[in-house]
Amino acid sequence: MRKRGHALCAVVVVCCGATAGIVACDSSSTSSGTPPTPPTGVYEAGSSGGDPTAEAGAVDGATPEAGMDASASGPRDPFAAQGKATSDLPTAAGYDTSVPGVVTDKATGLVWTKASLSETNLPPDGGDGQPSTQADARTQCANATVGGVKGWRLPTRAELMTVLSFDEIHPFEATSFDASSYDNLPLWIASDDEARNTYYEGHYHIHTFRPNLVGTWFSASTPCVKAPYPVTDHAQPPDASRFALVGSILTDNVTSLEWFAKIDGTARQYTDATTYCASLAMTDPAAAPATSKPWRLPTLKEAASLWLEATKGLPSAFGTSTGAVYFWTSTHYQPPPQLIANPGYMRITFDNTNPSGDFYWDVSDFAGTTCVRDAK
């Protein structure tokens, strides 16, 4: 009998006042029953520039970007971004579902369990796919057989971000994944610190990675993943070649983004923040010269790619403060008709001192601003 120790999560409303300042505080074979060999490429899912017409999961079939070189030696750090950010609203075109029970992301190469684990995927007395501890979730992934495939593991936060859909109803693309099996439930993730950041929770327009099971939750769903390349067991400091700081401009050679490494703490509304970035090269000498790639607000997934799991913070170029960092993203929230909620744009905050979760986004009226542009 499958146990469900879940309770519905109440709507949480976070109010952000118009404060004057928001401070920066196994590889797979292609034989029957196993996932198809994923292509190599980059996370070209249309998120760069927030282009809503670009197809999620589309692969740049030319030259793989930095961080996605299939010939690179040594295991990769699954806790860190591996390429450009995926779309905020992935589409079915980005996934291969030809093998029953599994979903292969064409852009990242990651292979996912189509549905949350259940008793049918596990050996007798091996659990029900909704364990109450991260350790049990790790064990259940390792022991599961899904689509004829074994050797699964929990996804890291960075990996989970690649498939999340910022849709009010489902956390994943609903026609590729059995999204209903994950609805309204926390999701276990891998973490170096088992006391924190152990799962993703999404409800209404409040989303966060939080410490263990809190509040009314007694267990969580278990998504599992396999990578087509070897991975490290723990988060690693970023490679010296990933970031390059020239003045106030920080180039991320993995995501191919240039960041203006100053978070402006002025509390702005979204439209004012977009104007601030659009005119940045003309108003701040540190952001010049203007290039063919204009400054803009980052998408939520682009902003999330800055997080460094090894140090539990942003790159040092943004400062060493451990307080909350709130800034706007261009990711739009559109509530479904059945919910009484207002549409808006999401802000994101990183706070490694917050016991309720250090990685959090919501819809708000005011936030600080940081700007990004495409490096190429």
Secondary structure, 3 states (H helix, E strand, C coil): CCCCCCCCCCCCCCCCCCCCECCCCCCCCCCCCCCCCCCCCCCCCCCHHHCCCCCCCCCCCCCCCCCCCCCCCCCECCCCCCCCCCCCCCCHHHEECCCCCEEEECCCCCEEECCCCCHHHCCCCCCCCCCCCHHHHHHHHHHCCECCECCCECCEHHHHHHHCCCCCCCCCCCCCCCHHHCCCCCEECECCCCCCCCEEEEECCEEEEECCCCCCCCCCECCCEECCCCECCCCCCCCCCCEEEECCEEEECCCCEEEECCCEEEEECHHHHHHHHHCHHHHCHHHCCCCCCCCECCCHHHHHCCCECCCCECCHHHCCCCCCEEEEEEEEECCCCCCCCCCEEEEEEECCCCCCCCEEEEECCCEEECCEEECC
